């Protein structure tokens, strides 16, 4: 589950599982059976501990490339810096959970005259780390702190998941999809793996004639089947699981709906498509439609689901649902 903000996975699971309760996931996080870490697209995800061991090594090189070439911190690093990042950084992070600021201070003491903050972010990108509690527990605060796999989970990451297994798991969640779709979701080039799996997959063509794949027995509802209204959190993987996001999102909304300032918000799905945004404002959930006005039946269904979300977010409190102006 996407977990850029610690509470997002709770909303994502609430939208997917009947009767889901906060404490179910909080217990898993507290007992370290579920952990937050950087994975796909160098963004933070919540995964089971079993998947943490299996997935981290597969995405570590992606994090290293992101640090060296996609961030402002690694562009002037040399081999000596990188060795220090891996050895000293791992040593410091294994001692106790640390914030990036704390790690930067420690590295500054070890390496006077170096860019300690850049080195701290190098540790963040290049050493296998996990985020620690209390963040990640429902509505809990606390610093953004990390530590090593060994310190938090008892052993280093590995063995890495088989790439074929990763492709079939991706298709189970997002198929039918193409190798380009999986690359957009994961950052990994998996076309050769799709080719090896071809005899075991079902192939289709999309509206543009592109070849897409699915698992042979995966459910594929008929095009005219109704899809219930769902309120999903910001950055939900269903919004980011394909290269062509217009299959679920309005054109021009690929990135514009995502928050960059920590404000909780999300997307409203009606008949399987993003039709509006939701934002909680104190005791009111505000719904802002996109492009086309909502029908009366859509508004009734969205309002009913919105009340359920507010009961989940603020149990026992009075709340309201408000439809705001249509977003341009």
N, C-alpha and C positions, 0 to 999 in steps of 0.2 A: 504494500500500500504506500502511495506517495505520502511523505511525512515531512515536507519542508517546514511546516508548522506542526508541533507535536500533537495537536488535537485533530488534525485532518483525518488520520486513519479511523478514528472513532466514528466520524460522520460517514466516511466511505463504507464502513462495515454496517452501520445503521441502515444505509440505503440499500444494502444488498441482502441482509440477513433478517428474517422475521424474528422479532422479539429480542434483538441484540441489546445487551446492557453494558454500560460503561465498565463495570467492575470485571467483566469477563476478560477484556483486553488488558485492563490495568493489572490484573493478577499475572498475566503472561509477561508483561513488561517488568513487573517487580521481581518475578522469579527468574528473569533472564532467559525465558523460553522464547521471547520475541525481543528484537533489538533494532535500533535505528542506526543506519550507516549510509555512507555515500555509495551509490551503485550506478544505475542507469543514468546516462546523461550527466554524470557527476552530481546528481541531485540526491536528496536524502529520502530513503525509503525505510519502511518498517517491514521486517521479514522475520520468519521463524529462525531460531538459532541454527537449526539444521540447514536452512537455505543460506544463512550468513556464511557458514563454513564453505558451502559449495559454490557460492556466487562471487565472493569477494576477490579471489585471485583472478577470475576471468575479467573483472572490470578494473583491476589495479593498473594495468598498462594504460588504460583510457584515462585514469586519473593522473598518471605521470605525464602523459602527453598534454593534458589540460593544464597542468602546472607549468610545463616548460614552454608551451607554445600558445596556450589560450588564455593565460593570465598575465597580469603585469609583474608578478613576483618572480617568475622563473627565468625570464628572458636573459638575465645577465649572470646566471649561475654557471659555475664551472664544475669539473668533476670532483674537486676537493670539497666544494659546498655540498654536492649531492651525497658524498660519502658521509659527511658530518650529519646531514639531515637524517639519513637512514639509521646511523648507529646511535648518535647522541640523542636524536629525537625519540627513537624507540625506547631508549633507556629512561628518559625523563617521563615519557607518557606511561610507562609501565609502573612507575613509582606510586602514582595516584592519579585520579581524574584531574585534568587541567583544562582551563580555557585557553584559547589562542593567545590572549593577552598574557596569561601566566607563563605559557610556554615561551613566548617572545622574550619575556624578562629573563628567564632561565638561560635561553640561548645567547642573549646579549652578554650575560656574565661569562659564559663559556667562550664566546667568540667576540671579544671587543673589536669595535670598528667595522663589523659586518652588519648587513641589513637583517636585524634579528626578526623583524616582522615577516619579511619575505621568507626567511628560513622556517619560521613557525608555520606559515601556510604551506611550505614544502612538506613538512611533516604531516600536516592535515591532508594533503593530496596523496602523498607517496607511501606513508606507513599505514598498514592495515589497522584502522581504529574503529571503535564503536562509540556512540553517544551514550552517556550514562544517565541514570535517574537522579533526581526526581522528575526531570523533564521527560515527557513521554507517558507519564501517568496522567490520567484524565484531570485536567484543570490544575495540575501541579505546576509550580513555578520552579525557580532555581537557575543556576548558570548554565550556559551552553558548554558543557564539559565533555571531554573524550578521554578514552584510555585504550590500551591495546587489547587485541583479542585474547591474549594469554591471561591478562589481568582480569578481564570481565567474564570470559567464557571458558577459561581453563586450558586452552590450547590455541595454536596458530591456525589461520584459515587453511582449508584444503581437506581432502582433495577436491579439485575443481570439477564442477558439473560437466558431464559430457555435452559437447555442443549440440549433438542431435537431440538430446533430452531437453536442452534449453529451447530449441526450435519447436518441438512438439508442445512444450508447456506454453510457449508464447501463442501458438495457434489455438490451443485449448481456450485461451483467454480472449484472443483478438481475431481469430480466423473468421472468414476467409481473409487472407492477407498475403502480401508479396514480400520478397526479400528486402525491397526498399522500405516497406512499412516497418519491418523488424529493425532495420538499421536506424530509422528515424526514432523508434522507441528506445533502442538499446545503445546506439552508437557503434554497434558491432557489424562488420560486413560478413553476412552469413550465407551468401548465395551458393557457394560450394556445398554447404551443408544441406540446403534445400535441394540441390541437385542429387546428392546422395540419397536423400529421403524420398525423392520423387515417386518411386514404386510403392511407397507406403502412404502416399498422400492423395487427396482428391484435388484435381485441378479445375479451375473455372476461368472465365474471362469477365472482367468488370465492364462497365459501360463504355470505357475508353479502349477496350480491347486488350488491356494488360492482363497477363496471367497472374492469378492469385491461387492460393493453396489453403486447404483445410484438412483437418483430420477426417478420415472416412466416416466415422459414426458421430461426428459433432452435430449438435442440434442446429438446424438452419430454418428458422421460422419462415413461413410464407410472407411475401411482401405486404399483404394486406392485413396481417395480424396486428391487432392493437397492442401497443406497448404502454404500460402504466406510467403515470407521472412519477418522476424520481428527482430528488434534490441531492446533488452530489457536490463534494467539496472542491475548492480551488485546486488546480493542478492534478485532478484525478487522472489516473492513467488511461481511462477510457477516452479522454480528450486528447491524449498524447500518444496513443498506441499505433497511429498510422501516419504515413507521409502525407496523404491527402486528407486533411482534417475537415474538409467540407462535407465529408460523408456523415458528419455528426454536428458540425458547427457552421454557423453562417459564414459566408465569404467575408474576409476582412476581420474576422474575430479569432484568428488563429492564436494570437498572443495577447491581444488587447484586453481580454477579459481577466487576465491573471493579475493578481495583486502583487505589488512590489514593496508595499509598506507595512506588511504584517497584519492588515485588516482581514478578518475572516470573511470570506464570501464564497460563492459557488455558482454552479450552473443548474438551471431548471430544464429537465428533459421532459418533453411532451411528445408522445408518439415516437420516441427514440431520437429526437433531435433537440439540440439546444435552442430553446425559445426565449429564455430570459435569464437574468442573474438574480441571485438572492444575497442579501446582506443583512445581518442582525444589527439593529440599532436599539440598544438598551432592551426594552421589553417588546419591540416590534420587529417582525421580519419583513423587510421591504423587498418587493418583487419588481424588477425593471425589465419589461419585455424588449426584445430585439425586433427591429424591422417591421414585421407584420403584427397587427393587433391580435390579441388572444380572443378566441371565441368564448361565449358564455360558459360552455361546458368545460373548456380548458381552464378558465379562471376558477370554476368551482372545484375542479380536481386539484389544481395547484394550491388553492387555498386550504383544502382539506389536508394535503400532504405537508404544507407549510406549518399548520398547527401541530402536526405530529412531530416535525423537526424541532419546533420551539419547546415542546414538552420534553424532548430528548436533551436539548441544550440547557434548558432552565427548568428542571422538574419542580413542580409544586408552585411555580410562580405564575402570576397573571401575564398574559401575552396577547398580542394582536398581529394581524397580517395586513399589510398595506401594499397596494399596487401603485408604483410610482409611474412617472412619465416614461414613454417609450424611448429607449436609447437610440441615438442616430446611427 
